[in-house]
């Protein structure tokens, strides 16, 4: 079977697409992967042997400038026209889109030629590009059980598949908690400054500082946080980059971080309790965190309520009750078979 995989312009879209492409290729199917220029090298480097990579002309439509928005829409329209022509000669039997505006041209071209088309939504709130493209597809595959923002009048079939994660994460799936009072803070981006501001103060105010902290932060904050933890006799390892994130997650008894889809699903795949602080301007992160909280595996806390006082009380309660952390870990854990489920869904219809 010939299968066209369309992916967007960020790593969050590309990795699941490549994982599924590799699975389909391993099952003996021909694969073509389309993307825009931002991730062209990433796709070419990660594509399975024998897969073709196609570069299309597209970019996001989220710019504030009307001129830039119109330019982005023009690029998408031109790419859609080009793919309509291409599909006329080399008709794929399935089109699978992984979100982002760079995937829209393939979805529209498939609609023109009545090719069965599948969308995968990464987040717990449907993205703008996928919401726009849903009118042309038959199946929406989701990373979370609950996805907000799906139009009520849609006839699209919803299939929960989960989100593919890296092999190093899968290798740690289901590992037991060490029970050594280890806290992992996954900051490191400009939007995660709130974690640097709140977490150290909260731990300082705990009466029992038995916690060992691994704190990822931006490079310019490393020395400041190292000094703060040392001055307050808090055991900590502060670093700007974690090379083995799978190992860091598996080694932790509790994790604090933002709630991008990949982060949430990786933590759930390994099975760790977490406190998620969604980026205030990102409804996707809020929906992802809310899905995780529903499992009983952790907390979703709004940024304006994420205060040192709240966190001190929460960390004290959790680390003084290791059996509660163990129960939360069990509730958080998911069986991640996303790659197989997505491939099965695409092939059987």
Buried (B, 14 or more C-beta within 10 A) or exposed (E): EEBBBBBBBBBBBBBBBBBBBBBBBEEEBBBBBBBBEBBBEBBEEBBBEEBEBBBBBBBBBEEEEEEBBEBBBEBBBBBBBBBBEBBEEEEBBBBBBBBBBBBBBBBBBBBBBEBBBBBBBBBBBBBBBBBBBBEBBEBBBBBBEEBBBBEEEEEBEEBEBBBBBBEBBBEBBBBEBEEEBBBBBBBBBEBBEBBBEBBBBBBBBBEEBEBBBBBBBBEEBBEEBBEBBEEBEBBBBBBEEBEEBBBBBBBBBBBBBBBBBBBBBBBBBBBBBBBBBBBEEBBBBBBBBBBBBBBEBBBBBEBEEBBBEBBBBBBBEBBEEBEEBBBBBBBBBBEBEBBBBBBBBBBEE
